[in-house]
């Protein structure tokens, strides 16, 4: 057999199509509700099944609603709303790994009836599939086939693995706590390091608690914690390329209050789901050129795209914005609290050497109007753009995850609210490397027999021994042996002599 298969594998990450869908969530309370102040919601993906052409998954929307009762009390309720969905794409194969990104892009309060709250969420789903694609390549061992080989660098997807990091963050308050109203937690990766058959992922957890003190003051605190986990992943070496994502398991977040003689202790437990992916760059020997000394050849060359993972970039920034409330709303005399902090990255791209992140930050503000002695709520929405210098190519594939911290709202001039916060965005970077290999070769017609014993070839400057041998369908060894004084590649045009009386023995 003249040719044999010499197939190899190369990594491929494919961005899955984004789409929106709606989920209805009905929450029951034991209290009569007059107003909703804050809706804080996050999505957890619990299970997924990768099928040919689609990935089906199930998850929960974890919702906390802060409200005002008919008798003027502030209350809150937590509920878990299950849902299921799927992403369809011809790119998805059953043996692939799939990353899912599901977030809330908006919500509407459909109604409040006898203590029952009806919400309608709009969820945005996206993701990426990770796999090794088989690249067709050939090899040849027939003595009549001349082969030129080269080493090419290929990135292979090693695999994906995960674990749960459990963080516990206690802190003390100066006042005793009457009611814990809200606990919001976010997680972010800080560093990823490969080891021998493991990946070390470190990151931070940011939680914000909102509570009502015994003397009826609203207070909030930011709590910062960190995690560092080793995740076993066979095949990883210290030279591997690694990346990781971290997501809070919102359904299992717990905040426990313990009132003391002086002040109170709050302990926030946050489980973080960590997913690590690893890639390895290896050298593969492939045929870069070939020809036959006896037959014509039909050679097919195929190009392929290989995904190369690059280190993620962190974009930190401060954002701010102003909201002027409408004339038909009560004047703002005092901001009591804000909650339901939320950031949505709408676009991330590179242009003219700048990495740009566009997004929208939102929060709900609860304020007091002295004239009516009323509590009121309004939503602030602040669009932002963060930019920084980068070496990332404009053609790279970019994925972004963001957390928001240190949000604050202040009143200005009675009808104007000023919002500022810090945003941290992790931008994951992939680039497609295009390469090509000889994917197939077939023997065709036999070459005509030469009826002459010698030929003089007029070779050109720059030609190699391979170039001349291939053009004349002889072995390189024959060209070199019969022209011992010629140095390749040629430094000038010259004559190459070929003798064919012993051709079949070469």
C-alpha positions as CSV (number, residue, x, y, z in Angstrom):
1,X,0.0,0.0,0.0
2,X,1.6,3.3,-1.1
3,X,0.0,5.6,1.4
4,X,-1.1,5.2,5.0
5,X,-3.2,7.3,7.4
6,X,-1.2,9.6,9.6
7,X,-4.1,11.4,11.3
8,X,-3.7,13.6,14.4
9,X,-5.9,15.7,16.7
10,X,-6.1,19.4,17.2
11,X,-8.2,21.4,19.7
12,X,-11.3,23.3,18.6
13,X,-13.4,25.7,20.6
14,X,-16.6,26.8,18.9
15,X,-18.7,29.7,20.2
16,X,-22.3,28.5,20.5
17,X,-25.1,30.7,19.3
18,X,-26.6,33.1,21.9
19,X,-30.3,33.4,22.4
20,X,-32.9,34.7,24.9
21,X,-35.8,32.9,26.6
22,X,-38.3,33.7,29.3
23,X,-39.0,32.0,32.6
24,X,-41.9,32.8,34.9
25,X,-41.3,32.7,38.6
26,X,-44.1,32.8,41.2
27,X,-43.1,33.5,44.8
28,X,-45.4,33.1,47.8
29,X,-45.1,35.0,51.1
30,X,-47.2,35.0,54.3
31,X,-47.5,38.8,54.2
32,X,-49.6,41.2,52.3
33,X,-47.2,43.2,50.1
34,X,-47.8,46.8,49.0
35,X,-44.5,47.5,47.2
36,X,-41.5,45.7,45.8
37,X,-38.2,47.4,46.5
38,X,-35.4,45.1,45.3
39,X,-35.3,42.0,43.1
40,X,-31.9,40.2,43.4
41,X,-31.6,37.2,41.1
42,X,-28.9,34.9,39.8
43,X,-28.8,31.7,37.7
44,X,-27.3,28.4,38.6
45,X,-26.9,25.6,36.0
46,X,-27.3,22.2,37.8
47,X,-27.2,19.5,35.1
48,X,-26.5,19.3,31.4
49,X,-26.6,16.7,28.7
50,X,-24.7,17.0,25.5
51,X,-26.4,15.4,22.6
52,X,-25.7,15.4,18.8
53,X,-26.7,18.9,17.7
54,X,-27.7,20.3,21.1
55,X,-27.0,20.6,24.8
56,X,-29.9,20.4,27.1
57,X,-29.7,21.7,30.7
58,X,-31.6,22.3,33.8
59,X,-31.1,25.1,36.3
60,X,-32.6,27.4,38.9
61,X,-33.1,31.1,39.3
62,X,-32.4,32.0,42.9
63,X,-34.4,35.1,43.7
64,X,-34.5,37.3,46.8
65,X,-37.2,40.0,46.9
66,X,-37.1,42.9,49.4
67,X,-40.6,44.4,49.9
68,X,-42.8,46.7,51.9
69,X,-45.8,45.1,53.7
70,X,-49.2,46.7,54.0
71,X,-48.5,47.5,57.7
72,X,-45.3,49.3,56.8
73,X,-42.7,46.6,57.7
74,X,-39.7,45.8,55.5
75,X,-39.5,42.1,54.6
76,X,-37.7,39.8,52.3
77,X,-38.3,36.3,50.8
78,X,-36.1,33.9,48.9
79,X,-37.3,31.4,46.3
80,X,-35.8,29.0,43.8
81,X,-37.5,28.8,40.4
82,X,-36.5,25.7,38.3
83,X,-36.2,25.9,34.5
84,X,-34.9,24.0,31.6
85,X,-33.6,25.0,28.2
86,X,-31.2,23.9,25.4
87,X,-28.8,25.4,22.9
88,X,-28.9,23.9,19.4
89,X,-26.0,24.0,17.0
90,X,-24.7,21.7,14.2
91,X,-21.2,22.1,15.8
92,X,-22.2,20.2,19.0
93,X,-21.2,16.5,19.1
94,X,-22.1,14.0,21.8
95,X,-18.5,13.5,23.0
96,X,-17.7,17.2,23.4
97,X,-17.3,19.2,26.6
98,X,-19.6,22.2,26.7
99,X,-19.3,25.4,28.7
100,X,-22.6,27.2,29.5
101,X,-23.0,30.8,30.3
102,X,-26.6,31.7,31.5
103,X,-27.4,35.1,32.9
104,X,-30.4,37.3,33.6
105,X,-30.6,40.1,31.1
106,X,-33.8,41.6,32.5
107,X,-37.0,41.0,34.5
108,X,-40.5,42.4,34.9
109,X,-42.8,42.3,38.0
110,X,-46.0,40.9,36.5
111,X,-48.1,41.4,39.6
112,X,-48.6,41.2,43.3
113,X,-51.7,39.4,44.6
114,X,-52.4,38.5,48.2
115,X,-48.8,38.1,49.0
116,X,-47.9,36.3,45.8
117,X,-45.3,37.8,43.6
118,X,-45.2,37.0,39.9
119,X,-41.9,37.7,38.0
120,X,-41.0,37.2,34.4
121,X,-37.3,36.8,33.7
122,X,-35.4,37.1,30.4
123,X,-32.4,34.9,30.4
124,X,-29.5,35.0,27.9
125,X,-27.8,31.7,27.2
126,X,-24.5,31.2,25.4
127,X,-21.6,28.9,25.6
128,X,-18.7,27.1,23.8
129,X,-18.0,23.6,22.8
130,X,-14.5,22.1,23.4
131,X,-13.1,19.1,21.6
132,X,-10.3,17.6,19.6
133,X,-11.0,17.4,15.9
134,X,-9.4,14.7,13.8
135,X,-7.1,16.1,11.1
136,X,-6.5,13.8,8.1
137,X,-2.9,13.4,7.1
138,X,-1.0,10.8,5.1
139,X,2.4,9.0,5.3
140,X,4.2,6.9,2.8
141,X,6.8,4.1,3.1
142,X,7.0,3.0,-0.6
143,X,10.5,3.3,-1.9
144,X,9.2,4.9,-5.1
145,X,7.5,7.7,-3.1
146,X,9.8,10.6,-2.1
147,X,8.6,12.3,1.1
148,X,9.5,15.6,2.8
149,X,8.4,15.8,6.4
150,X,8.3,18.6,8.9
151,X,7.4,19.1,12.6
152,X,4.3,21.3,13.2
153,X,3.1,22.5,16.5
154,X,-0.4,21.4,17.4
155,X,-2.6,22.4,20.4
156,X,-4.6,19.5,21.8
157,X,-7.5,19.7,24.3
158,X,-6.5,17.7,27.3
159,X,-9.8,17.8,29.2
160,X,-12.0,19.5,31.6
161,X,-12.5,18.9,35.4
162,X,-14.1,20.7,38.3
163,X,-14.6,21.0,42.0
164,X,-16.5,23.0,44.6
165,X,-14.7,25.5,46.9
166,X,-16.5,26.3,50.1
167,X,-15.7,29.7,51.6
168,X,-16.9,31.0,55.0
169,X,-16.6,34.6,55.9
170,X,-17.5,35.8,59.4
171,X,-17.6,39.5,60.3
172,X,-18.8,41.6,63.3
173,X,-21.3,44.4,63.3
174,X,-21.5,47.1,65.9
175,X,-25.3,46.9,66.2
176,X,-27.5,44.0,66.8
177,X,-29.5,42.8,63.8
178,X,-33.2,42.8,63.6
179,X,-33.5,41.3,60.1
180,X,-31.2,40.1,57.4
181,X,-32.7,41.3,54.2
182,X,-30.4,40.4,51.4
183,X,-27.2,38.5,50.7
184,X,-25.5,38.8,47.2
185,X,-22.3,36.8,46.3
186,X,-20.1,36.8,43.3
187,X,-16.9,34.9,42.4
188,X,-14.0,35.6,40.1
189,X,-10.8,33.8,39.1
190,X,-7.5,35.5,39.8
191,X,-4.9,33.0,38.7
192,X,-4.6,29.5,37.1
193,X,-1.5,27.5,37.2
194,X,-0.8,24.0,35.7
195,X,1.0,21.3,37.7
196,X,1.7,17.6,37.1
197,X,-1.8,16.1,36.5
198,X,-3.5,19.0,38.3
199,X,-4.5,22.6,37.9
200,X,-4.4,25.1,40.7
201,X,-7.2,27.7,40.5
202,X,-7.3,30.7,42.9
203,X,-9.8,33.5,43.1
204,X,-11.9,35.7,45.2
205,X,-15.5,35.8,46.5
206,X,-17.3,39.1,47.1
207,X,-20.4,39.1,49.2
208,X,-22.7,41.9,50.2
209,X,-25.2,41.7,53.0
210,X,-28.0,44.1,53.7
211,X,-29.6,44.1,57.1
212,X,-31.9,46.1,59.3
213,X,-30.6,46.9,62.8
214,X,-32.6,46.8,66.0
215,X,-32.8,50.6,66.0
216,X,-34.3,50.4,62.4
217,X,-31.3,51.5,60.4
218,X,-30.4,49.9,57.1
219,X,-26.8,48.9,56.9
220,X,-24.8,47.0,54.3
221,X,-21.3,45.4,54.3
222,X,-19.0,44.0,51.7
223,X,-17.2,40.8,52.6
224,X,-14.1,39.6,50.7
225,X,-12.8,36.1,50.8
226,X,-10.5,34.0,48.6
227,X,-10.2,30.4,47.5
228,X,-7.4,28.2,46.1
229,X,-8.2,24.7,44.9
230,X,-6.2,21.9,43.2
231,X,-8.2,20.1,40.6
232,X,-7.0,16.7,39.3
233,X,-6.8,16.6,35.6
234,X,-4.8,13.8,33.9
235,X,-2.4,14.7,31.2
236,X,-1.6,18.2,32.5
237,X,2.0,19.3,32.7
238,X,3.7,22.5,33.9
239,X,3.9,23.5,30.2
240,X,0.1,23.2,29.6
241,X,-2.1,26.1,28.8
242,X,-4.9,26.3,31.3
243,X,-8.0,28.4,31.9
244,X,-10.8,28.3,34.5
245,X,-14.2,29.8,35.3
246,X,-15.8,30.2,38.8
247,X,-19.5,30.4,39.4
248,X,-21.3,30.8,42.8
249,X,-23.8,28.0,43.6
250,X,-26.5,30.5,44.6
251,X,-28.9,27.9,45.9
252,X,-26.5,26.9,48.6
253,X,-25.4,30.4,49.8
254,X,-26.1,30.8,53.4
255,X,-25.9,33.8,55.8
256,X,-26.3,33.1,59.5
257,X,-26.8,35.9,62.1
258,X,-25.8,35.5,65.7
259,X,-26.7,38.5,67.9
260,X,-24.3,39.1,70.7
261,X,-24.4,41.2,73.8
262,X,-22.8,44.0,71.8
263,X,-23.3,43.9,68.1
264,X,-23.8,40.8,66.0
265,X,-21.8,38.2,64.1
266,X,-22.7,37.2,60.5
267,X,-21.2,34.2,58.8
268,X,-21.6,33.9,55.0
269,X,-21.0,30.5,53.4
270,X,-20.5,30.6,49.7
271,X,-19.9,27.4,47.6
272,X,-18.1,28.2,44.4
273,X,-18.2,25.8,41.4
274,X,-14.8,25.8,39.6
275,X,-14.3,24.5,36.1
276,X,-10.8,24.1,34.7
277,X,-9.8,23.4,31.1
278,X,-6.3,22.4,29.9
279,X,-4.5,22.3,26.5
280,X,-1.1,21.1,25.5
281,X,1.1,22.1,22.6
282,X,2.8,19.1,21.0
283,X,4.9,18.6,17.9
284,X,3.5,16.3,15.2
285,X,5.4,15.0,12.2
286,X,3.5,15.5,8.9
287,X,4.2,15.2,5.2
288,X,4.7,18.6,3.8
289,X,5.5,17.5,0.2
290,X,5.7,14.2,-1.8
291,X,6.0,12.8,-5.3
292,X,6.4,9.5,-7.0
293,X,9.4,8.5,-9.3
294,X,7.1,6.0,-11.1
295,X,3.6,7.6,-11.3
296,X,1.8,10.8,-11.4
297,X,0.2,11.7,-8.1
298,X,-3.2,13.2,-7.2
299,X,-2.5,15.2,-4.0
300,X,-5.1,16.8,-1.8
301,X,-4.3,19.5,0.7
302,X,-6.7,20.6,3.4
303,X,-6.6,23.5,5.7
304,X,-7.8,23.4,9.3
305,X,-8.5,25.8,12.1
306,X,-7.0,25.0,15.5
307,X,-7.9,27.0,18.6
308,X,-5.1,28.2,20.8
309,X,-5.9,29.3,24.3
310,X,-4.2,32.5,25.5
311,X,-4.0,33.9,29.1
312,X,-7.0,35.8,30.2
313,X,-6.9,39.5,30.8
314,X,-8.4,41.4,33.7
315,X,-10.0,44.8,33.1
316,X,-10.7,46.8,36.3
317,X,-12.6,50.0,36.2
318,X,-14.7,52.4,38.1
319,X,-18.1,53.4,36.6
320,X,-20.5,56.1,37.6
321,X,-23.7,57.6,36.4
322,X,-26.6,59.9,37.3
323,X,-30.4,59.3,37.3
324,X,-32.8,62.2,37.4
325,X,-36.2,60.8,38.6
326,X,-39.4,61.8,36.9
327,X,-41.5,64.7,38.1
328,X,-44.4,62.4,39.1
329,X,-42.2,60.5,41.6
330,X,-41.8,61.7,45.2
331,X,-38.7,63.8,45.9
332,X,-35.6,62.0,47.4
333,X,-34.9,63.2,50.9
334,X,-32.7,60.3,52.0
335,X,-31.3,57.1,50.4
336,X,-31.9,54.2,52.7
337,X,-30.2,51.4,50.8
338,X,-29.6,49.9,47.4
339,X,-29.6,46.3,46.3
340,X,-30.0,43.9,43.4
341,X,-26.6,44.9,42.0
342,X,-26.2,43.5,38.5
343,X,-23.8,43.9,35.6
344,X,-24.4,42.8,32.0
345,X,-21.5,42.7,29.6
346,X,-23.0,43.6,26.2
347,X,-19.9,43.6,24.0
348,X,-16.2,42.9,24.2
349,X,-13.8,43.6,21.3
350,X,-10.3,44.7,20.3
351,X,-9.8,47.8,18.0
352,X,-6.6,49.6,17.3
353,X,-4.7,48.0,20.1
354,X,-7.4,48.7,22.7
355,X,-9.4,46.1,24.6
356,X,-12.9,47.5,25.0
357,X,-15.6,46.2,27.3
358,X,-19.1,47.6,27.0
359,X,-21.8,46.9,29.6
360,X,-24.7,48.0,31.7
361,X,-24.7,48.2,35.5
362,X,-28.0,48.2,37.4
363,X,-29.1,48.6,41.0
364,X,-32.4,49.3,42.8
365,X,-32.4,52.3,45.2
366,X,-34.9,52.6,48.1
367,X,-35.3,56.1,49.4
368,X,-37.4,58.1,51.9
369,X,-39.7,61.1,51.1
370,X,-40.2,63.2,54.2
371,X,-43.2,65.1,53.0
372,X,-45.3,61.9,52.4
373,X,-43.4,59.8,54.9
374,X,-43.2,57.2,52.1
375,X,-40.6,54.7,51.0
376,X,-40.1,54.5,47.3
377,X,-37.9,52.5,44.9
378,X,-36.3,53.3,41.6
379,X,-33.9,51.4,39.3
380,X,-30.6,53.0,38.2
381,X,-29.2,51.8,34.9
382,X,-25.7,53.0,33.9
383,X,-24.1,52.1,30.6
384,X,-20.2,52.0,30.6
385,X,-17.2,51.4,28.5
386,X,-13.8,50.2,29.9
387,X,-10.7,50.3,27.8
388,X,-7.1,49.3,28.2
389,X,-4.0,48.7,26.0
390,X,-3.7,45.1,24.8
391,X,-1.6,42.8,22.5
392,X,-4.7,40.7,21.6
393,X,-5.4,40.4,17.9
394,X,-8.6,41.9,16.6
395,X,-9.6,38.5,15.2
396,X,-9.4,36.7,18.6
397,X,-12.5,35.1,20.1
398,X,-13.4,36.9,23.4
399,X,-15.6,35.7,26.3
400,X,-16.2,38.0,29.3
401,X,-17.4,37.4,32.9
402,X,-17.8,40.3,35.3
403,X,-18.5,41.1,38.9
404,X,-19.4,44.4,40.5
405,X,-18.2,45.6,43.9
406,X,-18.3,48.7,46.1
407,X,-21.5,50.1,44.7
408,X,-22.9,53.2,46.3
409,X,-25.7,55.6,45.7
410,X,-26.0,59.2,46.9
411,X,-28.7,61.8,46.5
412,X,-28.0,65.1,44.8
413,X,-30.4,68.0,44.6
414,X,-33.5,66.1,45.7
415,X,-34.4,64.5,42.4
416,X,-31.0,63.3,41.2
417,X,-29.2,60.1,42.2
418,X,-25.5,59.5,41.7
419,X,-24.3,55.9,41.3
420,X,-20.7,54.7,41.4
421,X,-19.2,51.2,41.6
422,X,-16.1,49.1,40.8
423,X,-16.3,46.5,38.0
424,X,-13.9,43.6,37.4
425,X,-14.1,41.9,34.1
426,X,-12.3,38.7,33.1
427,X,-11.8,38.4,29.4
428,X,-11.0,34.9,28.1
429,X,-9.1,34.9,24.9
430,X,-8.9,32.3,22.1
431,X,-7.3,32.6,18.7
432,X,-7.8,30.4,15.7
433,X,-4.6,29.3,14.0
434,X,-5.0,28.3,10.4
435,X,-2.7,25.6,9.0
436,X,-2.8,23.1,6.2
437,X,-1.6,19.5,5.6
438,X,-1.6,17.0,2.8
439,X,-4.7,15.1,3.6
440,X,-4.8,12.5,0.8
441,X,-2.7,11.2,-2.1
442,X,-3.4,8.7,-4.9
443,X,-1.2,7.1,-7.5
444,X,-2.3,7.9,-11.1
445,X,-0.8,7.2,-14.5
446,X,2.6,5.7,-14.8
447,X,5.4,8.0,-15.9
448,X,6.6,7.6,-19.5
449,X,9.9,5.7,-19.8
450,X,12.8,7.9,-20.7
451,X,14.5,7.1,-24.0
452,X,17.6,9.1,-23.2
453,X,20.6,8.5,-20.9
454,X,21.4,12.0,-19.8
455,X,19.7,15.4,-19.2
456,X,21.0,18.8,-18.4
457,X,18.7,20.8,-16.2
458,X,18.9,24.6,-16.1
459,X,18.3,25.2,-12.4
460,X,17.6,28.6,-10.9
461,X,19.0,30.5,-8.0
462,X,17.3,29.5,-4.7
463,X,16.2,26.1,-5.8
464,X,16.9,23.2,-3.4
465,X,17.9,19.7,-4.2
466,X,14.3,18.6,-3.4
467,X,12.9,21.2,-5.9
468,X,15.1,19.8,-8.7
469,X,14.5,16.1,-7.8
470,X,10.7,16.6,-7.7
471,X,10.6,18.5,-11.0
472,X,12.4,15.7,-12.7
473,X,10.7,12.8,-10.8
474,X,14.0,11.4,-9.4
475,X,15.4,10.8,-5.9
476,X,17.2,13.6,-4.1
477,X,20.1,11.2,-3.5
478,X,20.5,10.8,-7.3
479,X,20.7,14.6,-7.8
480,X,23.2,15.1,-5.0
481,X,25.4,12.1,-6.0
482,X,25.7,13.1,-9.6
483,X,26.4,16.7,-8.8
484,X,28.8,16.5,-5.9
485,X,30.2,20.0,-6.4
486,X,26.8,21.8,-6.3
487,X,25.8,23.4,-3.0
488,X,22.0,23.7,-2.3
489,X,20.1,25.9,-2.2
490,X,21.7,27.4,-5.3
491,X,23.3,30.7,-4.9
492,X,23.1,31.3,-8.7
493,X,21.7,29.8,-11.8
494,X,23.6,26.7,-12.9
495,X,23.4,23.5,-14.9
496,X,22.5,20.2,-13.2
497,X,23.5,17.0,-14.9
498,X,21.2,13.9,-14.6
499,X,22.2,10.4,-15.8
500,X,19.4,7.9,-16.2
501,X,21.2,4.6,-17.1
502,X,20.9,3.5,-13.4
503,X,17.7,5.3,-12.7
504,X,15.7,2.3,-11.6
505,X,18.3,1.4,-9.0
506,X,18.3,4.8,-7.4
